[in-house]
Amino acid sequence: MSTQHTPGPWAIATYGQHEDGDPKFYGILRGDITIANLGMSERKQDRARHEANARLIAAAPDLLQSLQAIVARSEEHTSELQ
């Protein structure tokens, strides 16, 4: 399988601050380069969702690596059974 994405690791950055201290929006970084920005929300109830999305996106390279290992292991076992 060939991938066409920025290699990991990716990290989360926060930008700006609401009056209550919550970040205004999130970015995804590889080193010091921003590779994605997530939308900003003034609504308090949306902020946890934005943070959760940022964490999920930042974990994508690790998740991909884990899934590729599972597929490879599965293929090994399948060939052993044949």
N, C-alpha and C positions, 0 to 999 in steps of 0.2 A: 504494500500500500504506500502510495506517495502522498506526502502532505505538502500543502502550499500555504503555510502560515508562519508567522514569526515564531521562532523557537523559544521555548521557556528558558528559565523561569520567568513568570510574570508576577507582578506585585500590584497592590492597590495603592493609589495616591488619593488624598482628599484635597479639595480646593475650596477656598472660601469658608465662611462660617455664618450660620444663622445666629440670631440673637441668643438662642439657648445653647450654642456651642456645637450643634450638629453640623456636619459638613454640608456645603451647598451642593456639591456634586463630586463624583468619583471619576478617577482615571485609571487606566490599566497601563502599567509601565513594563518595559523590558530594559533594565538598567536605568538610564536617565532619559530614555526615549518613550514618549507617550504613544501607545499603539491604539488606544480606544478611549473615548469619553462617554460617560453615561449621563443621561438627562438629569436636569436639576428640577427639584420640586419644592415649592413653597409649603406644600401640605405636609404636616407632621406625619400623618398616617402613611404617606408614600415613602418616607425616608428609609424605613427598615427594609422595604422591598428593594430600593435602589442599592442599599448596602449588600443585601443578599445576592442580588444580581452581579454586583462587582466581585464578590467573593467567588461565585460560581465561574464567572468568566476568567478570573485570575487563575483558577485551578484547572482550566481546560487543558493545558499541556500535560500536566500530571495525570489527569483523567485519561487522556488519549494514550499516554504511555502504559498505564495500567490495563486499559482495554486491549491494546495491542499484545501485551504479555498474556492476557487471558486467551485471546484468539490463538496465539502461537502455541500455548500449552494445550488448548483444546484440539488443535490440528495434530499435535504430536500424539495425543491419546487416540484420536480417530484413526491415524495411520497404524498405530499399534494393534488396533482391533481388527484391521482388515487382513 
